[in-house]
Amino acid sequence: MTNRLKITYLLGIFIMIFSSNMMNAQLKPGDLVDGIAAVIGNEIVLESDVTEQMNYGKQQGAANTDKCEFLESLISNKLLVYEAKKDTLIENRSAAIKEQANQKYRQLLSQFPDEKALLTAYKFKNAYEMKNAIEKIDTDQYYGQAKYQRVTDKADVTPNEVTDFYNMYKMQLPQVKDEITLAQIMMYPTLTEAHKQDLINRLKKIKQDIIGGETFESQARIYSEDEGSASNGGLYKNINKGQMVKPFEAAALNLQENEISDPIESEFGYHIIQLLKRSGKVYDARHILLKATPTEEELKTAKAKLDSIRGLITDGKMTFKDAAFKFSDDKRTKFNAGIIPGGDGSDKIERESIPGTISYELAGLNKGDITSAFEDEENRRKAVKIIKLEDVIPAHQITLETDFSRIKQMALNKKKNEMVEKFVNSKLPTTFISIDGRYDNCSFKSNWKKESVKK
């Protein structure tokens, strides 16, 4: 329904968000509670930030444990954040980030029996403190990425530069593990008319109860199946026009303030919506969602349809590419012959990283084979899929012949990092930077101490 409902949480982000609280809980007598490691403009790097970056790096198998290098990386990132906040071409999204932090907090809360259990698990004193920690990480991430994009926007590499990069670093490039290329056709089961009408009738009854005296907020807490907003009474604040899926937005923006819509359908299910206020292209709204969760019979019907499509492909009456374009509900892959992108943006996926459900279906298949239809989950919704094993790539050392696109991306990343480093160095003479005396013996790549001046 919106990017806010599609938030995924990386372990590393959590570790960084909650680091200082967890670390303080393990302090020994004489340990430093926390302190400022560096100040960059009006941004700060805490000692706990450096420590937890190191700990996370170790958990991820990083060979380097030089505290000075971790501090320098954090200082560089903070300088980008500092410059981004001054850049008038980068949108100020403070209000949206704050609401996003509240959303993340509510989604986390939905995974615990109560708020006390959540705060205890992550070592926070209260909800305000935890939300502020999440907001701080999201703010730095947004501004840092935005400035990085601005600085590296015109970066590109020629084929000759790719070759030069490979020749220079080929002895350091890692061996590629066993990989495969997969293509899929994914469908969300269609609800029967009776099932749809049942959801609509339930929402109509909820709307009548609200008109009769119940509050929209209380009914959302009881009935809404939107994990991101139910615990907050269905509330979404500071919604930018274009952020929600079209049916939701069209219904919301056609309402008067405090008016409640009739049930409307979106790809997520059925909703009733209450517009709270609107100011230009930004609005606040509450909604109650009943998900379009298919029954076993609806899943069975969808699998039968997908198996018949598989038959057309295996009989040569339709290509997998054409079938993906015509039938797949996965917008991410349907326009690309159904190819599932790998983590590095290529079409190759490490075999050992394939989810268990899919790995089971692929067992015994050879290159070019297609699975039978099976149940899976996509964007937290039940779905049915068929998957084609497009290619099998055994473990090998990276070469230009077999991995040109991957090497090109490495060369491009290197160039981007050099552009950012050059930008950072250009800002050193005019940016106030103060580094704690504990790091006096560090040999930094950039002249953080020598060239920084007070403004």
C-alpha positions as CSV (number, residue, x, y, z in Angstrom):
1,M,0.0,0.0,0.0
2,T,2.9,2.3,0.7
3,N,6.6,2.2,1.3
4,R,5.8,2.6,4.9
5,L,4.2,-0.8,4.9
6,K,7.1,-2.4,3.1
7,I,9.8,-1.6,5.7
8,T,12.4,-4.4,6.1
9,Y,14.7,-4.4,9.1
10,L,18.4,-5.3,8.7
11,L,20.2,-6.8,11.6
12,G,23.0,-4.4,11.3
13,I,20.6,-1.4,11.5
14,F,19.2,-2.7,14.7
15,I,22.6,-3.3,16.2
16,M,23.5,0.3,15.4
17,I,20.2,1.7,16.7
18,F,20.3,0.0,20.0
19,S,24.1,-0.2,20.5
20,S,24.6,2.3,23.2
21,N,21.8,0.9,25.4
22,M,23.1,-2.7,25.1
23,M,26.7,-1.7,25.7
24,N,25.8,0.3,28.8
25,A,24.1,-2.8,30.2
26,Q,27.4,-4.7,30.0
27,L,29.7,-2.1,31.5
28,K,32.5,-3.1,34.0
29,P,33.8,-0.9,36.8
30,G,36.0,1.8,35.4
31,D,34.6,1.6,31.9
32,L,33.6,4.8,30.0
33,V,29.8,5.1,30.0
34,D,30.0,6.9,26.7
35,G,31.5,10.0,25.2
36,I,31.9,12.1,22.1
37,A,34.5,10.7,19.8
38,A,34.3,13.4,17.2
39,V,32.4,16.6,16.3
40,I,31.8,17.4,12.6
41,G,30.1,20.8,12.1
42,N,27.1,20.3,14.4
43,E,27.0,16.5,14.0
44,I,28.6,14.1,16.6
45,V,30.1,10.6,16.6
46,L,29.7,8.9,19.9
47,E,32.3,6.5,21.3
48,S,29.6,3.8,21.4
49,D,29.1,4.3,17.7
50,V,32.7,3.4,17.0
51,T,32.6,0.4,19.3
52,E,29.5,-1.0,17.9
53,Q,30.6,-0.5,14.3
54,M,33.7,-2.5,15.1
55,N,31.6,-5.2,16.9
56,Y,29.2,-5.4,13.9
57,G,32.1,-5.6,11.5
58,K,33.5,-8.6,13.5
59,Q,30.2,-10.3,13.4
60,Q,30.1,-10.0,9.6
61,G,33.6,-11.5,9.3
62,A,35.6,-8.3,8.7
63,A,39.3,-8.9,9.0
64,N,40.1,-5.3,9.9
65,T,39.6,-4.3,13.6
66,D,41.4,-1.0,13.5
67,K,39.4,1.4,15.6
68,C,40.9,4.4,13.9
69,E,39.6,3.3,10.5
70,F,36.1,2.7,11.9
71,L,36.1,6.2,13.4
72,E,37.3,7.7,10.1
73,S,34.5,6.0,8.2
74,L,31.9,7.4,10.7
75,I,33.4,10.9,10.4
76,S,33.2,10.8,6.6
77,N,29.6,9.7,6.8
78,K,28.8,12.5,9.3
79,L,30.4,15.1,7.1
80,L,28.1,14.0,4.2
81,V,25.1,14.3,6.5
82,Y,26.3,17.7,7.7
83,E,26.7,18.9,4.0
84,A,23.4,17.3,3.0
85,K,21.4,19.3,5.6
86,K,22.8,22.5,4.1
87,D,22.1,21.4,0.5
88,T,18.9,23.2,-0.6
89,L,18.4,20.7,-3.4
90,I,18.0,17.9,-0.9
91,E,14.5,17.8,0.4
92,N,14.0,18.3,4.2
93,R,12.1,15.2,5.2
94,S,12.2,15.7,9.0
95,A,8.4,15.2,9.5
96,A,8.2,12.2,7.3
97,I,11.3,10.6,8.9
98,K,9.8,11.2,12.4
99,E,6.6,9.5,11.3
100,Q,8.5,6.7,9.7
101,A,10.3,6.2,13.1
102,N,7.0,6.0,14.8
103,Q,5.8,3.4,12.2
104,K,8.9,1.3,12.8
105,Y,8.4,1.5,16.5
106,R,4.7,0.3,16.1
107,Q,5.8,-2.5,13.9
108,L,8.3,-3.7,16.4
109,L,5.7,-3.3,19.2
110,S,3.4,-5.6,17.3
111,Q,5.9,-8.4,17.7
112,F,5.9,-8.2,21.5
113,P,3.1,-8.9,24.1
114,D,3.3,-5.3,25.4
115,E,5.4,-2.1,25.3
116,K,7.3,-3.0,28.5
117,A,8.5,-6.3,26.9
118,L,9.7,-4.4,23.8
119,L,11.6,-1.7,25.9
120,T,13.2,-4.4,28.1
121,A,14.3,-6.5,25.1
122,Y,16.1,-3.5,23.5
123,K,17.3,-1.9,26.8
124,F,15.5,1.4,26.5
125,K,14.0,3.3,29.4
126,N,10.9,4.5,27.6
127,A,9.2,4.7,24.2
128,Y,10.3,8.3,23.6
129,E,14.0,7.3,23.9
130,M,13.7,4.4,21.6
131,K,11.8,6.4,18.9
132,N,14.4,9.1,19.0
133,A,17.2,6.5,18.5
134,I,15.3,5.1,15.4
135,E,14.7,8.6,14.1
136,K,18.4,9.5,14.5
137,I,19.5,6.5,12.4
138,D,16.9,7.1,9.8
139,T,17.8,10.8,9.5
140,D,21.5,10.0,9.1
141,Q,20.8,7.3,6.6
142,Y,18.5,9.5,4.5
143,Y,20.8,12.6,4.4
144,G,24.0,10.5,3.9
145,Q,22.5,8.5,1.0
146,A,21.0,11.7,-0.6
147,K,24.4,13.5,-0.5
148,Y,26.2,10.4,-1.7
149,Q,23.9,10.3,-4.7
150,R,24.3,14.0,-5.4
151,V,28.1,13.7,-5.3
152,T,28.3,10.5,-7.5
153,D,25.4,11.2,-9.8
154,K,27.6,11.4,-12.9
155,A,29.9,8.5,-12.1
156,D,30.5,6.0,-14.9
157,V,33.2,3.7,-16.1
158,T,34.4,2.8,-19.6
159,P,35.2,-0.8,-20.7
160,N,38.9,0.1,-20.6
161,E,38.5,1.3,-17.0
162,V,36.8,-2.0,-16.1
163,T,39.7,-4.0,-17.7
164,D,42.3,-1.8,-15.9
165,F,40.5,-2.3,-12.6
166,Y,40.4,-6.1,-13.1
167,N,44.1,-6.3,-14.0
168,M,45.1,-4.3,-11.0
169,Y,42.9,-6.1,-8.4
170,K,42.3,-9.6,-9.9
171,M,44.5,-11.3,-7.3
172,Q,42.4,-9.7,-4.5
173,L,39.0,-10.5,-6.0
174,P,37.0,-13.2,-4.2
175,Q,36.0,-16.6,-5.5
176,V,32.4,-16.7,-6.6
177,K,30.3,-19.4,-4.8
178,D,27.9,-21.7,-6.6
179,E,25.2,-19.4,-8.2
180,I,22.0,-19.8,-10.1
181,T,19.8,-17.5,-12.2
182,L,16.1,-17.8,-11.5
183,A,13.0,-16.5,-13.2
184,Q,9.5,-16.6,-11.7
185,I,5.9,-16.1,-12.5
186,M,4.1,-15.1,-9.3
187,M,0.3,-14.7,-8.8
188,Y,-1.8,-13.5,-5.9
189,P,-4.9,-15.8,-5.7
190,T,-8.2,-14.2,-6.8
191,L,-10.8,-14.0,-4.1
192,T,-14.3,-15.4,-4.9
193,E,-17.1,-12.8,-5.2
194,A,-18.6,-14.2,-2.0
195,H,-15.3,-13.8,-0.1
196,K,-15.0,-10.2,-1.4
197,Q,-18.6,-9.4,-0.4
198,D,-18.0,-10.7,3.1
199,L,-15.0,-8.4,3.6
200,I,-17.0,-5.4,2.2
201,N,-20.0,-6.2,4.5
202,R,-17.7,-6.5,7.6
203,L,-16.3,-3.0,6.8
204,K,-19.7,-1.6,6.3
205,K,-20.8,-2.9,9.7
206,I,-17.6,-1.3,11.3
207,K,-18.4,2.0,9.6
208,Q,-22.0,1.9,10.9
209,D,-20.7,1.3,14.4
210,I,-18.4,4.3,14.1
211,I,-21.3,6.5,12.9
212,G,-23.3,5.1,15.8
213,G,-20.8,6.3,18.4
214,E,-17.7,4.1,18.3
215,T,-14.4,5.9,17.5
216,F,-12.6,5.1,14.3
217,E,-9.4,4.8,16.4
218,S,-10.8,2.1,18.7
219,Q,-12.3,0.1,15.8
220,A,-9.0,0.2,14.0
221,R,-7.2,-1.2,17.0
222,I,-9.7,-4.0,17.2
223,Y,-10.2,-4.9,13.6
224,S,-7.5,-3.5,11.3
225,E,-5.1,-6.0,9.9
226,D,-2.4,-3.4,8.9
227,E,0.5,-4.3,11.3
228,G,2.0,-0.8,10.7
229,S,-0.9,1.3,11.9
230,A,-3.5,-0.9,13.8
231,S,-1.8,-0.3,17.2
232,N,-1.9,3.4,16.6
233,G,-5.6,3.5,15.7
234,G,-5.0,3.2,11.9
235,L,-3.2,6.5,11.8
236,Y,-0.8,7.7,9.1
237,K,0.5,11.2,9.4
238,N,2.3,13.5,6.9
239,I,1.4,11.3,3.8
240,N,2.8,12.9,0.7
241,K,0.7,12.8,-2.4
242,G,1.7,9.9,-4.5
243,Q,3.0,7.9,-1.6
244,M,0.0,5.6,-1.2
245,V,-1.3,3.2,-3.8
246,K,-3.8,4.9,-6.2
247,P,-7.1,3.5,-4.9
248,F,-6.2,4.5,-1.3
249,E,-5.1,8.0,-2.3
250,A,-8.0,8.6,-4.6
251,A,-10.5,7.7,-1.9
252,A,-8.8,9.7,0.8
253,L,-8.4,12.9,-1.2
254,N,-12.0,12.8,-2.3
255,L,-13.2,13.0,1.3
256,Q,-14.0,16.0,3.5
257,E,-12.1,16.3,6.7
258,N,-13.4,13.6,9.3
259,E,-15.5,12.0,6.6
260,I,-15.3,8.2,6.2
261,S,-15.2,6.4,2.9
262,D,-17.2,3.4,1.8
263,P,-15.1,0.2,1.5
264,I,-12.5,0.4,-1.3
265,E,-10.3,-2.3,-2.8
266,S,-6.5,-2.1,-3.2
267,E,-3.9,-4.7,-3.8
268,F,-3.6,-5.2,-0.1
269,G,-7.3,-5.9,0.6
270,Y,-10.3,-3.7,1.5
271,H,-10.2,-0.5,3.5
272,I,-12.4,2.2,5.0
273,I,-10.6,5.5,5.3
274,Q,-11.1,8.6,7.3
275,L,-9.4,11.9,6.2
276,L,-8.3,13.8,9.2
277,K,-6.7,16.9,7.6
278,R,-5.1,18.0,4.4
279,S,-2.6,20.8,3.7
280,G,-1.5,21.1,0.1
281,K,0.0,17.8,-1.0
282,V,0.3,16.4,2.5
283,Y,-2.5,14.8,4.5
284,D,-3.2,12.7,7.6
285,A,-5.6,9.8,7.5
286,R,-6.8,6.7,9.4
287,H,-7.8,3.5,7.8
288,I,-9.0,0.0,8.7
289,L,-7.7,-2.8,6.5
290,L,-9.1,-6.3,6.1
291,K,-6.5,-8.2,4.1
292,A,-7.3,-10.2,1.0
293,T,-6.1,-13.4,2.6
294,P,-7.0,-16.3,0.2
295,T,-8.8,-19.5,1.4
296,E,-7.3,-22.9,0.7
297,E,-9.8,-23.3,-2.1
298,E,-8.7,-20.0,-3.7
299,L,-5.1,-21.0,-3.4
300,K,-5.9,-24.4,-5.0
301,T,-7.6,-22.6,-7.9
302,A,-4.6,-20.2,-8.4
303,K,-2.2,-23.1,-8.4
304,A,-4.2,-24.9,-11.1
305,K,-4.2,-21.8,-13.3
306,L,-0.4,-21.4,-12.9
307,D,0.1,-25.1,-13.7
308,S,-1.9,-24.6,-16.9
309,I,0.4,-21.7,-17.8
310,R,3.4,-23.9,-17.1
311,G,1.9,-26.4,-19.5
312,L,1.7,-23.8,-22.3
313,I,5.4,-22.9,-21.7
314,T,6.7,-26.5,-21.6
315,D,4.6,-27.3,-24.8
316,G,6.3,-24.4,-26.6
317,K,3.1,-22.5,-27.1
318,M,4.3,-19.5,-25.1
319,T,7.8,-18.4,-23.8
320,F,8.4,-17.9,-20.1
321,K,9.2,-14.3,-20.8
322,D,5.9,-13.7,-22.5
323,A,4.0,-15.6,-19.8
324,A,5.7,-13.5,-17.1
325,F,4.8,-10.3,-18.8
326,K,1.2,-11.4,-19.3
327,F,0.4,-13.2,-16.1
328,S,2.8,-12.3,-13.3
329,D,1.7,-10.0,-10.5
330,D,5.3,-9.3,-9.5
331,K,6.0,-5.8,-10.8
332,R,9.6,-6.2,-9.9
333,T,10.3,-9.0,-12.4
334,K,7.4,-9.2,-14.9
335,F,9.0,-6.6,-17.3
336,N,12.4,-8.4,-17.1
337,A,11.4,-11.9,-18.3
338,G,10.7,-12.8,-14.7
339,I,14.4,-12.7,-13.7
340,I,14.8,-12.4,-9.9
341,P,17.7,-10.0,-9.2
342,G,20.5,-11.0,-6.9
343,G,21.7,-9.0,-3.9
344,D,24.4,-7.2,-6.0
345,G,21.9,-6.1,-8.6
346,S,23.0,-8.8,-11.1
347,D,20.9,-11.8,-12.2
348,K,23.0,-14.2,-10.2
349,I,22.0,-15.5,-6.8
350,E,24.2,-17.5,-4.4
351,R,22.6,-21.0,-4.2
352,E,23.1,-21.1,-0.4
353,S,21.2,-17.9,0.1
354,I,18.0,-19.2,-1.6
355,P,15.1,-19.4,0.9
356,G,14.2,-22.8,2.1
357,T,10.7,-22.9,0.4
358,I,12.2,-22.2,-3.0
359,S,15.3,-24.4,-2.5
360,Y,13.0,-27.3,-1.8
361,E,11.1,-26.8,-5.0
362,L,14.4,-26.6,-7.0
363,A,15.8,-29.8,-5.7
364,G,16.6,-32.2,-8.5
365,L,16.0,-29.6,-11.3
366,N,18.4,-29.0,-14.1
367,K,19.0,-25.9,-16.2
368,G,15.9,-24.9,-18.1
369,D,13.5,-26.9,-15.9
370,I,10.4,-25.2,-14.3
371,T,8.9,-26.1,-11.0
372,S,5.2,-27.0,-10.5
373,A,3.1,-24.3,-8.9
374,F,3.7,-23.9,-5.2
375,E,2.6,-21.7,-2.3
376,D,5.0,-18.9,-1.1
377,E,4.8,-15.5,0.5
378,E,5.5,-12.2,-1.3
379,N,5.3,-8.8,0.5
380,R,3.6,-10.5,3.5
381,R,0.9,-11.9,1.2
382,K,0.2,-15.5,0.3
383,A,1.1,-16.1,-3.3
384,V,1.6,-19.0,-5.8
385,K,4.7,-19.3,-8.1
386,I,6.4,-21.2,-10.7
387,I,10.2,-20.8,-11.0
388,K,12.5,-21.6,-13.9
389,L,16.1,-22.5,-13.3
390,E,17.6,-20.3,-16.0
391,D,21.3,-21.0,-15.4
392,V,23.7,-22.8,-13.1
393,I,27.1,-21.2,-12.4
394,P,29.6,-23.4,-10.5
395,A,32.0,-21.8,-8.0
396,H,34.8,-20.1,-9.8
397,Q,37.4,-17.3,-9.7
398,I,36.1,-14.0,-11.0
399,T,37.2,-13.3,-14.6
400,L,36.3,-10.7,-17.2
401,E,34.9,-13.3,-19.5
402,T,32.4,-14.7,-17.0
403,D,31.7,-11.7,-14.6
404,F,32.1,-8.5,-16.6
405,S,29.0,-6.8,-15.2
406,R,30.0,-7.7,-11.6
407,I,33.6,-6.3,-12.2
408,K,32.1,-3.2,-13.8
409,Q,30.0,-2.6,-10.7
410,M,33.1,-3.0,-8.5
411,A,35.0,-0.5,-10.6
412,L,32.1,1.9,-10.5
413,N,31.8,1.6,-6.7
414,K,35.5,2.4,-6.4
415,K,35.2,5.5,-8.6
416,K,32.2,6.6,-6.6
417,N,34.1,6.2,-3.3
418,E,37.0,8.2,-4.8
419,M,34.6,11.0,-5.8
420,V,33.2,11.1,-2.3
421,E,36.6,11.1,-0.7
422,K,37.6,14.0,-3.0
423,F,34.4,15.9,-2.0
424,V,35.1,15.2,1.7
425,N,38.7,16.5,1.5
426,S,37.5,19.6,-0.3
427,K,35.3,20.5,2.7
428,L,37.9,19.9,5.4
429,P,39.5,23.4,5.5
430,T,36.1,25.1,6.1
431,T,34.4,22.6,8.4
432,F,34.8,22.6,12.2
433,I,36.1,19.1,13.2
434,S,37.2,18.1,16.7
435,I,38.5,14.6,17.4
436,D,38.8,13.3,21.0
437,G,42.4,13.0,22.4
438,R,41.9,9.2,22.6
439,Y,42.5,9.1,18.9
440,D,45.7,11.3,18.8
441,N,47.8,8.4,17.7
442,C,45.6,7.5,14.7
443,S,47.0,7.8,11.2
444,F,44.0,8.9,9.2
445,K,43.9,8.8,5.4
446,S,42.5,12.3,5.3
447,N,43.9,15.3,7.2
448,W,41.0,15.6,9.7
449,K,43.0,17.3,12.4
450,K,45.5,19.4,10.4
451,E,43.1,21.0,7.9
452,S,40.0,21.4,10.1
453,V,39.3,24.9,11.4
454,K,36.8,26.6,13.6
455,K,34.2,28.6,11.8
